[in-house]
Each structure stands twice: as C-alpha cells, then as structure tokens.
Amino acid sequence: MSLGVRWTLHGDGKTPAPGAVVRPDERLSWPRTFGLGAQHVVAMFGASFVAPVLMGLDPNLAIMMSGVATAIFLLATKGRVPSYLGCSLSFVGVAATIRASGSDAATITGAVFVVAVALFLVGLAVQRFGARIIHAAMPPVVTGAVVMLIGFNLAPVTASTYWPQDQWTALAVMLFTGLAVVCLRGFLSRIAIFLGLVFGYALSWVLDLVFGKIHSPLGGGTATDHWRLNLSAVGEADWIGLPSFHAPSFEWSAILVALPVVIALVAENAGHVKAVGEMTGDSLDDKLGTAIAADGAASMLSTAVGGPPNTTYSENIGVMAATRVYSTAAYWAAACFALLFGLCPKFGAVVAAIPGGVLGGITVILYGMIGLLGAQIWLNGRVDLRNPLNLVPAAAGIIIGVGGVTLKITDNFELGGIALGTIVVITGYHVLRAFAPAHLKTQEPLLDSGTSAYDERSDEAGAHGGSSGDTGAGPGKA
C-alpha cells in the first residue's frame, strides 16, 4: 500500500451505497473502474487537446505524456490525492509570445522545462516549511492578478490569429459553447469545450461541402483560398506509431517570459488539493508540497521529450463529484487509455486539423475564463481593491501584461507582457507593503458604503496629528 496501487473492493463492486463514497484506496469492479477511467479521459479531452494545438506542440505526445504524468503524480502522493494531470492552458500565452519572437517549439519546451524545475523546487520548499510560505510570498491579491494577466494577455491571439480565419464559424462555435456551458447539466456541462470542438468540426465540414473554399488569412498571414477543414494529413497518418519527440533548447528571453506561470501552477495545485480533501473528507494539507513537486517532476519529464507541461485538472474533479467515486484505480485506468491514444498518429492528425475558426470561437470563451479565474481568486481571498496596497500593483501589472508593455534592458534584451507584469505585481506589492502605514496592512471586510475604512482611519490619524489622510484609496473619497 506504500505506493497506493492496491485497493479494496467497495461493497459489491457495482455502485456506492446511498450516501457512501468510493474512497481513494477502494475500487469498484474492474470493468466499472475502466469505464470510469475512460470517462475521466473524455472529461479532460477539451483542454488537453486544445492546449497543445494552441501551443504548436504534438497533440499525440501531449496525451501520452499526460498519462505518464498522472502515473507519476499518483505514485508520488501514494494514492491519497486522486487527480488527472493534463496539458496546462496557463502556458498558451507564453507559447504565443515566444513564437511571435521567431522561436520554435524546442524553445517553448525549454522555457517551460525551467518553469517545471521551479515548480518542483517550490513543492520541496512547501514540504519543508509548510504552506505558509506560499501565502506569505503570493497572497491572493498577487496570485489573482498574475492569473488574470496571463489569461487576458491571450486576447490578441484570438483576435489576430484564429477569429479572422472564419469569423462566422467562430461566432457560431462561441454561441454553441456558451449555451453548452450554461444549459447542459451534469457530465455534459463539464465537457462543453469538447462538445464545442465537435460542433465546430462538423459545421466546418458542412460549410466546405455547401460553399466550397473560404478566402481568409491562415494563422495571421495573408488571405488565401483554403478549405476550412483540411483532412489530408489524417489520411496520410498511420494508425499506430510513436509521437514526435524533440529535445528542448534554452533561451533566457523565453525563460523569463515563462517563469511567472509558476504562480498560476502553484495556485492551481493548491486549490485542487484543497477541493479533493474537502470532497473525500481526508485532510491533505500534508500532501500539498508533494503534489506541487510531483506536478513539477512530471512536467520536467514531459517537456524534456518535447511535450507540454501538465497540471491537475478541475474537469476531473467534476467527474468525481458526479459519480462519488474517488478511487485512484480509475485514474490509473485513465492514464493507460491516454498512453494508448498517444500511440495513434491518426488520432493526433484529427486533433491537429481543428479549423482556425473553430479555435477562434473556443478561445474567446476559454481565454476569458482563464483570466477571470484571477477574479475568482480575489473573491475567495476577500481581496479589497479599495485598499491602494492591493489596487495599485494589481492595476499596473494587469495593464502591462494585457497591453504588452515592454521595458528595454539592453539592445538584445527586454522585458514585457506577462513577465514584466508579474514582476510589477509581486515586487510592487511587497515593496509597497514594506512602506505602507499599518492600517493599510490589515485585511478589512468588504463594505457596502461608498467610503473606504482605510480613508476613515487616515482621516482619524490626521485629526490626531498624523498624516493628511489623503491616501487615494476608495472611489468614495470626497
């Protein structure tokens, strides 16, 4: 049991008793367990298939390495944290920025490899010193701002690369996906992104049959006549074969662009471990450092062979919540299915053929959702943006990240976008906190009144011979 690969049969092995759950160290019958594993693979389809395509990486390799990463994670956590590790969407903006500078896939995976090393080291530090070091270095205002600027930094990719390839298909896919997310229930709502891809795929095929080729730019280039859905590579692909491996290469400029994403990955892992612990009723605080380090190690292995980085997937938490089955045996089954999918080049060619217009409709929603996760972190952390200590660094960093502001250091090196925005948020917050008056450092509950408590305290201080009280906080200042 030390590696978490032995399970006891739950009840009769068919269904959980009313009110009962299948714990991580239990399993249902093997046929049902493999069926649940297949369900977990379907749940991660949408993001794990879209991410490598958007990053310009081999989708077959991405799926295969997600299976390997999941196995590494389950072994490292000794079967206590049921999780699936799929391709991280947090790096899509990084990949777009690196490619825009003229670099290739090897440079992308090299930069992400360094991020994986950093994540692994963070995990070891959390194991040694506890989760308090995360909260001290990256409070919710910092984490939320970084996640937000990472997501919103992607907006130009959709606007200039995907949407123009077929704007009407993009609009239809956006509407369909939005309806699927909102109107569908249960498991179907959790694979809404995947359903949007299938809808767009089918719609593009029908439009090609009815209207013929479309005249539009491909990948941000000049406008040409082309098919919306080009399946020529699918016919040429083999049914069985290895994916395309390549070694990473390292460039400092790319590494600095990618490093800020480690903050998003730490936040994702911490939230995932907390959610799983609440669902299973098993306190997993002692496994947080292990989970973060395991994610880092798995991503190091994946990027070392040319694959994308991985992260714990919330889509699979949804599957566990719906089925009440938290068995890690189901995740081992999912990992096996992912390995098999990775050995089918024809499958990868189908994924790689997703039309640009379809990606345009998907990414309008997907990128926005990534950015708004930052706002959710603020809400969960009760961050009061009327406090200038929170407001100023977050506002400046987000505008820099979203607007692509750059800072030229030398003739051959400049900081910009995600990297510069993250540096401004983190250093700005901690530097301002070092010089801020004591009343700004106290977390206040959110107020309904228009005047901020910080202003009131400052005014009181001024009345007693303190500062003038003009802190600039709060929209309600008179």
C-alpha positions as MATLAB code, in Angstrom:
seq = 'MSLGVRWTLHGDGKTPAPGAVVRPDERLSWPRTFGLGAQHVVAMFGASFVAPVLMGLDPNLAIMMSGVATAIFLLATKGRVPSYLGCSLSFVGVAATIRASGSDAATITGAVFVVAVALFLVGLAVQRFGARIIHAAMPPVVTGAVVMLIGFNLAPVTASTYWPQDQWTALAVMLFTGLAVVCLRGFLSRIAIFLGLVFGYALSWVLDLVFGKIHSPLGGGTATDHWRLNLSAVGEADWIGLPSFHAPSFEWSAILVALPVVIALVAENAGHVKAVGEMTGDSLDDKLGTAIAADGAASMLSTAVGGPPNTTYSENIGVMAATRVYSTAAYWAAACFALLFGLCPKFGAVVAAIPGGVLGGITVILYGMIGLLGAQIWLNGRVDLRNPLNLVPAAAGIIIGVGGVTLKITDNFELGGIALGTIVVITGYHVLRAFAPAHLKTQEPLLDSGTSAYDERSDEAGAHGGSSGDTGAGPGKA';
ca = [
       0.000    0.000    0.000;
       3.025    2.264    0.303;
       2.749    3.253   -3.369;
      -1.047    3.442   -3.361;
      -1.528    0.786   -6.034;
      -3.543   -1.713   -4.014;
      -7.265   -1.232   -3.492;
     -10.004   -2.977   -1.531;
     -13.313   -3.721   -3.236;
     -16.054   -1.281   -2.277;
     -19.227   -3.103   -1.259;
     -20.425   -5.384   -4.032;
     -18.213   -3.584   -6.555;
     -21.182   -2.266   -8.508;
     -22.446    1.028   -7.117;
     -21.774    3.012   -3.916;
     -24.388    2.599   -1.235;
     -26.735    5.591   -0.708;
     -24.715    8.384    0.886;
     -21.445    6.448    0.607;
     -18.398    7.271   -1.474;
     -15.692    5.124   -3.011;
     -12.535    6.266   -1.240;
      -9.152    6.663   -2.984;
      -7.939    3.308   -1.607;
     -11.099    1.489   -2.755;
     -12.365    0.497   -6.177;
     -15.419   -0.843   -7.957;
     -15.247   -3.928  -10.191;
     -12.528   -3.708  -12.832;
     -14.942   -3.289  -15.792;
     -16.609   -0.371  -13.974;
     -13.219    1.030  -12.974;
     -12.006    1.049  -16.583;
     -15.299    2.626  -17.640;
     -14.740    5.414  -15.116;
     -11.182    5.763  -16.395;
     -12.485    6.280  -19.921;
     -14.907    8.883  -18.549;
     -12.001   10.743  -16.966;
     -10.176   10.763  -20.318;
     -13.238   12.218  -22.040;
     -13.518   14.879  -19.322;
     -10.009   16.136  -19.985;
     -10.394   15.950  -23.778;
     -11.343   19.562  -24.361;
      -8.466   21.334  -22.634;
      -5.819   18.650  -23.151;
      -6.482   18.548  -26.895;
      -6.826   22.278  -27.426;
      -3.758   23.299  -25.389;
      -1.038   21.518  -27.423;
      -2.634   22.665  -30.681;
      -2.623   26.272  -29.469;
       0.990   25.885  -28.299;
       2.102   24.357  -31.608;
       3.063   21.028  -29.999;
       2.289   17.421  -30.949;
      -1.167   16.500  -29.525;
      -0.294   12.787  -29.567;
       2.735   13.406  -27.388;
       0.680   15.667  -25.124;
      -1.918   12.964  -24.485;
       0.724   10.263  -23.977;
       2.697   12.375  -21.500;
      -0.468   13.288  -19.628;
      -0.859    9.580  -18.908;
       2.767    9.337  -17.765;
       2.372   12.484  -15.634;
      -0.750   11.105  -13.968;
       1.081    7.886  -13.070;
       3.995    9.872  -11.594;
       1.594   12.008   -9.560;
      -0.317    9.035   -8.174;
       2.903    7.266   -7.172;
       4.367   10.394   -5.554;
       1.238   11.090   -3.489;
       0.930    7.357   -2.646;
      -2.605    7.219   -3.935;
      -4.013    9.774   -1.473;
      -4.745   12.555   -3.981;
      -6.936   11.311   -6.858;
      -6.060   13.567   -9.778;
      -5.559   13.604  -13.527;
      -2.677   15.661  -14.895;
      -3.423   17.129  -18.308;
      -1.834   19.766  -20.527;
      -1.777   23.159  -18.814;
      -3.562   26.015  -20.583;
      -1.643   28.541  -18.494;
       1.262   28.348  -20.953;
      -0.709   29.100  -24.116;
       0.016   32.823  -23.888;
       3.669   32.124  -23.145;
       3.930   29.915  -26.227;
       2.286   32.575  -28.406;
       4.678   35.241  -27.112;
       7.742   33.053  -27.664;
       6.643   32.101  -31.181;
       5.982   35.751  -32.010;
       9.670   36.422  -31.368;
      10.604   33.887  -34.056;
      11.426   30.948  -31.779;
      10.352   27.349  -32.346;
       8.741   24.532  -30.354;
      12.084   23.492  -28.824;
      12.498   26.952  -27.306;
       8.969   26.789  -25.895;
       9.557   23.416  -24.239;
      12.947   24.585  -22.966;
      11.403   27.612  -21.275;
       8.624   25.524  -19.793;
      11.136   22.931  -18.568;
      12.722   25.639  -16.419;
       9.283   26.557  -15.053;
       8.756   22.883  -14.181;
      12.054   22.873  -12.283;
      10.933   25.977  -10.384;
       7.594   24.318   -9.572;
       9.408   21.224   -8.310;
      11.589   23.379   -6.025;
       8.523   25.232   -4.720;
       6.978   21.867   -3.872;
      10.085   20.828   -1.933;
      10.029   24.155   -0.066;
       6.363   23.681    0.848;
       7.171   20.176    2.092;
       9.910   21.608    4.289;
       8.363   24.844    5.586;
       4.623   24.372    5.108;
       2.009   26.167    3.026;
       2.558   29.421    4.920;
       5.453   30.312    2.619;
       3.051   30.348   -0.342;
       0.630   32.647    1.445;
       3.456   34.974    2.518;
       5.083   35.283   -0.910;
       1.936   35.076   -3.033;
      -1.153   36.347   -1.203;
      -4.483   36.217   -3.084;
      -4.127   39.746   -4.492;
      -0.837   38.782   -6.166;
      -1.937   35.331   -7.342;
      -5.230   36.613   -8.708;
      -3.588   39.461  -10.611;
      -0.982   37.175  -12.201;
      -3.582   34.605  -13.274;
      -5.727   37.405  -14.697;
      -2.952   38.984  -16.756;
      -1.886   35.544  -18.062;
      -5.418   34.886  -19.333;
      -6.162   38.300  -20.768;
      -2.736   38.508  -22.410;
      -4.096   35.892  -24.817;
      -6.794   38.150  -26.272;
      -4.680   39.334  -29.263;
      -4.025   35.680  -30.234;
      -7.738   35.091  -30.737;
      -8.323   38.466  -32.376;
      -5.451   38.327  -34.880;
      -4.807   34.610  -35.478;
      -7.901   32.419  -35.044;
     -11.037   34.525  -35.395;
     -10.190   36.058  -38.813;
      -9.769   32.597  -40.395;
     -13.536   32.070  -40.353;
     -15.419   34.666  -38.353;
     -18.908   33.230  -38.847;
     -17.892   29.730  -37.782;
     -16.082   31.287  -34.817;
     -19.247   33.167  -33.847;
     -21.393   30.033  -34.162;
     -18.948   27.948  -32.098;
     -18.768   30.662  -29.434;
     -22.570   30.741  -29.127;
     -22.891   26.941  -29.117;
     -20.171   26.538  -26.472;
     -21.672   29.244  -24.305;
     -25.065   27.579  -24.461;
     -23.493   24.199  -23.678;
     -21.684   25.574  -20.613;
     -24.815   27.254  -19.266;
     -27.686   24.982  -20.317;
     -26.294   21.451  -20.137;
     -26.299   19.601  -16.837;
     -24.056   17.121  -15.093;
     -21.256   15.473  -17.010;
     -22.158   17.085  -20.354;
     -21.652   20.564  -18.937;
     -18.130   19.579  -17.876;
     -17.140   18.634  -21.412;
     -18.753   21.693  -23.021;
     -15.449   22.800  -24.574;
     -15.060   19.371  -26.179;
     -18.652   19.484  -27.458;
     -17.959   22.934  -28.928;
     -14.956   21.492  -30.785;
     -17.049   18.641  -32.192;
     -19.794   21.062  -33.251;
     -17.286   23.373  -34.953;
     -15.559   20.470  -36.660;
     -18.847   19.224  -38.098;
     -20.001   22.734  -39.051;
     -16.756   23.444  -40.930;
     -17.127   20.185  -42.862;
     -20.713   21.074  -43.851;
     -19.757   24.619  -44.888;
     -16.959   23.246  -47.087;
     -19.449   20.925  -48.790;
     -22.035   23.655  -49.324;
     -19.951   26.772  -50.034;
     -16.536   25.413  -51.030;
     -13.275   27.073  -50.026;
     -13.098   30.211  -47.911;
     -10.910   33.256  -48.688;
      -9.283   34.301  -45.427;
      -5.882   34.586  -43.710;
      -4.336   31.417  -42.288;
      -2.578   31.835  -38.950;
      -2.437   35.617  -39.191;
      -0.859   35.579  -42.670;
      -2.152   36.852  -45.988;
      -5.608   35.881  -47.200;
      -5.780   32.825  -49.469;
      -8.369   30.348  -50.716;
      -8.368   27.260  -48.479;
     -10.620   24.590  -47.023;
     -11.936   25.248  -43.559;
     -11.313   21.622  -42.592;
      -8.229   20.095  -44.203;
      -8.091   16.340  -43.519;
      -5.269   15.492  -45.917;
      -2.843   14.787  -43.045;
      -5.372   12.433  -41.441;
      -5.407   10.148  -44.470;
      -1.609   10.039  -44.560;
      -1.169    9.325  -40.827;
      -0.548    5.806  -39.526;
      -2.887    4.070  -37.106;
      -0.048    3.021  -34.801;
       3.245    4.829  -34.188;
       5.256    6.913  -31.781;
       4.619   10.666  -31.452;
       7.228   13.243  -32.449;
       9.873   13.708  -29.750;
      12.330   16.587  -29.653;
      14.857   17.949  -27.182;
      14.289   21.371  -25.578;
      16.528   24.384  -26.200;
      17.058   27.231  -23.771;
      16.933   30.993  -24.323;
      16.906   33.481  -21.449;
      14.346   35.745  -23.069;
      11.879   32.859  -23.430;
      12.568   31.575  -19.909;
      11.794   34.975  -18.350;
       8.507   35.126  -20.270;
       7.508   31.673  -18.993;
       8.645   31.827  -15.339;
       5.674   33.848  -13.998;
       3.342   30.964  -14.860;
       4.749   29.041  -11.882;
       2.497   31.228   -9.722;
      -0.590   30.059  -11.603;
       0.504   26.420  -11.328;
       1.032   26.695   -7.565;
      -2.429   28.251   -7.213;
      -3.995   25.503   -9.356;
      -2.367   22.717   -7.360;
      -3.225   24.260   -4.005;
      -6.856   24.720   -4.998;
      -7.044   21.201   -6.391;
      -5.621   19.554   -3.262;
      -7.961   21.574   -1.056;
     -11.008   20.655   -3.173;
     -10.147   16.947   -3.223;
      -9.548   16.977    0.531;
     -12.968   18.511    1.150;
     -14.664   16.004   -1.155;
     -13.020   12.917    0.335;
     -13.126   14.128    3.939;
      -9.394   13.451    4.226;
      -7.181   16.363    5.231;
      -4.498   16.574    2.543;
      -2.585   19.602    3.804;
       0.431   17.375    4.413;
       0.378   16.368    0.736;
       0.335   19.877   -0.760;
       4.105   20.107   -1.138;
       4.271   16.582   -2.527;
       1.525   17.331   -5.063;
       3.255   20.509   -6.270;
       6.641   18.753   -6.517;
       5.069   15.802   -8.349;
       3.453   18.133  -10.881;
       6.837   19.792  -11.391;
       8.638   16.470  -11.852;
       6.011   15.204  -14.303;
       6.197   18.436  -16.316;
      10.002   18.231  -16.373;
       9.799   14.764  -17.905;
       7.155   15.795  -20.433;
       8.972   18.917  -21.650;
      12.324   17.090  -21.723;
      10.994   14.962  -24.606;
       9.146   17.801  -26.379;
       5.749   17.583  -24.719;
       3.739   20.283  -22.931;
       3.674   20.946  -19.176;
       0.937   19.402  -17.059;
      -1.316   20.458  -14.210;
      -4.077   18.991  -12.064;
      -7.415   19.109  -13.877;
     -10.590   20.544  -12.351;
     -12.672   18.837  -15.066;
     -11.892   15.512  -13.432;
     -12.920   16.798  -10.019;
     -16.331   17.290  -11.615;
     -16.419   13.643  -12.664;
     -15.616   12.569   -9.093;
     -18.308   14.851   -7.682;
     -20.896   13.421  -10.086;
     -20.005    9.757   -9.541;
     -18.894    9.879   -5.852;
     -16.024    7.616   -6.921;
     -12.638    8.924   -5.743;
     -10.754    5.711   -6.455;
      -7.229    6.247   -7.740;
      -7.664    2.952   -9.629;
      -9.916    4.867  -12.064;
      -7.108    7.376  -12.634;
      -4.631    4.592  -13.331;
      -7.099    3.303  -15.929;
      -7.352    6.806  -17.416;
      -3.555    7.018  -17.605;
      -3.457    3.722  -19.522;
      -6.082    4.947  -22.006;
      -4.108    8.172  -22.556;
      -0.956    6.182  -23.326;
      -2.854    4.156  -25.930;
      -4.294    7.299  -27.557;
      -0.782    8.731  -27.759;
       0.305    5.776  -29.875;
      -2.243    6.556  -32.609;
      -0.864    9.204  -35.028;
      -4.139    9.267  -36.956;
      -5.887   10.419  -33.802;
      -3.333   13.207  -33.401;
      -3.826   14.276  -37.022;
      -7.579   14.605  -36.431;
      -6.890   16.866  -33.450;
      -4.299   18.933  -35.344;
      -6.820   19.515  -38.156;
      -9.153   21.576  -35.948;
     -10.047   24.613  -38.127;
      -8.801   28.031  -37.062;
     -12.302   29.452  -36.992;
     -13.356   26.762  -34.513;
     -10.408   27.633  -32.279;
     -11.435   31.280  -32.557;
     -14.860   30.566  -31.096;
     -13.465   28.306  -28.380;
     -10.641   30.615  -27.314;
     -12.894   33.669  -26.959;
     -14.535   31.859  -24.054;
     -11.571   29.816  -22.866;
      -9.065   32.658  -22.608;
     -11.593   34.868  -20.879;
     -12.357   32.112  -18.387;
      -8.651   31.730  -17.603;
      -8.377   35.445  -16.916;
     -11.493   35.570  -14.773;
     -10.156   32.774  -12.594;
      -7.935   35.519  -11.230;
     -11.023   37.467  -10.190;
     -12.355   34.313   -8.540;
      -9.138   34.062   -6.517;
      -9.718   37.643   -5.355;
     -13.278   36.832   -4.321;
     -12.291   33.683   -2.462;
      -9.465   35.549   -0.719;
     -11.735   38.521    0.130;
      -9.307   40.939   -1.506;
     -10.448   44.538   -1.007;
      -9.435   46.515   -4.083;
     -10.359   49.771   -2.314;
      -7.130   49.334   -0.410;
      -4.423   51.029   -2.525;
      -1.897   48.473   -1.312;
      -3.892   45.890   -3.271;
      -5.185   48.115   -6.039;
      -2.017   49.824   -7.295;
       0.290   46.826   -8.002;
      -2.569   44.733   -9.400;
      -3.783   47.523  -11.691;
      -0.309   48.330  -13.003;
       0.696   44.698  -13.540;
      -2.514   43.758  -15.352;
      -2.315   46.679  -17.775;
       1.339   45.868  -18.519;
       0.520   42.188  -19.078;
      -2.593   42.719  -21.174;
      -1.239   45.644  -23.173;
       2.120   44.059  -23.950;
       4.087   46.938  -22.393;
       7.849   46.403  -22.735;
      10.912   47.595  -20.846;
      14.145   47.607  -22.851;
      17.087   46.496  -20.685;
      19.824   46.207  -23.338;
      19.959   46.212  -27.127;
      19.357   42.451  -27.126;
      17.104   42.005  -24.114;
      13.787   43.426  -22.998;
      11.070   42.511  -20.521;
       7.435   42.745  -21.465;
       3.941   41.362  -21.274;
       3.462   38.505  -18.829;
       6.990   38.617  -17.398;
       7.103   42.360  -16.733;
       3.506   42.438  -15.480;
       4.202   39.666  -12.978;
       7.383   41.324  -11.734;
       5.469   44.583  -11.197;
       2.664   42.832   -9.288;
       4.941   40.817   -6.985;
       7.664   43.363   -6.287;
       5.209   46.251   -6.271;
       3.017   44.615   -3.646;
       5.855   43.649   -1.308;
       7.753   46.947   -1.682;
       4.601   48.988   -1.106;
       3.716   46.805    1.868;
       7.136   47.487    3.395;
       6.488   51.265    3.322;
       2.702   51.305    3.833;
       1.156   52.572    7.103;
      -0.086   49.891    9.471;
      -3.802   50.429    8.793;
      -3.382   49.529    5.109;
      -1.839   46.166    6.008;
      -4.920   45.000    7.913;
      -7.356   42.963    5.869;
     -10.769   44.596    6.134;
     -14.165   43.055    5.385;
     -15.831   44.389    2.265;
     -18.030   47.410    2.921;
     -21.367   48.409    1.486;
     -20.798   52.114    1.992;
     -19.066   54.252   -0.581;
     -16.325   55.402    1.768;
     -13.463   53.033    2.461;
     -12.488   52.171    6.011;
      -8.929   52.997    5.005;
      -9.911   56.604    4.287;
     -11.772   56.883    7.572;
      -8.757   55.622    9.519;
      -6.482   58.008    7.667;
      -8.782   60.920    8.439;
      -8.761   59.955   12.101;
      -4.970   59.815   12.027;
      -4.859   63.286   10.509;
      -7.170   64.623   13.213;
      -4.714   63.389   15.829;
      -1.721   64.997   14.243;
      -0.858   62.168   11.900;
      -0.724   62.218    8.103;
      -3.065   64.278    5.989;
      -5.221   61.224    5.356;
      -5.096   61.627    1.568;
      -4.236   58.014    0.789;
      -6.026   57.982   -2.543;
      -7.966   54.893   -1.526;
     -11.502   54.139   -2.447;
     -13.750   55.508   -5.140;
     -15.891   57.204   -2.494;
     -13.365   59.831   -1.434;
     -14.853   63.283   -1.173;
];
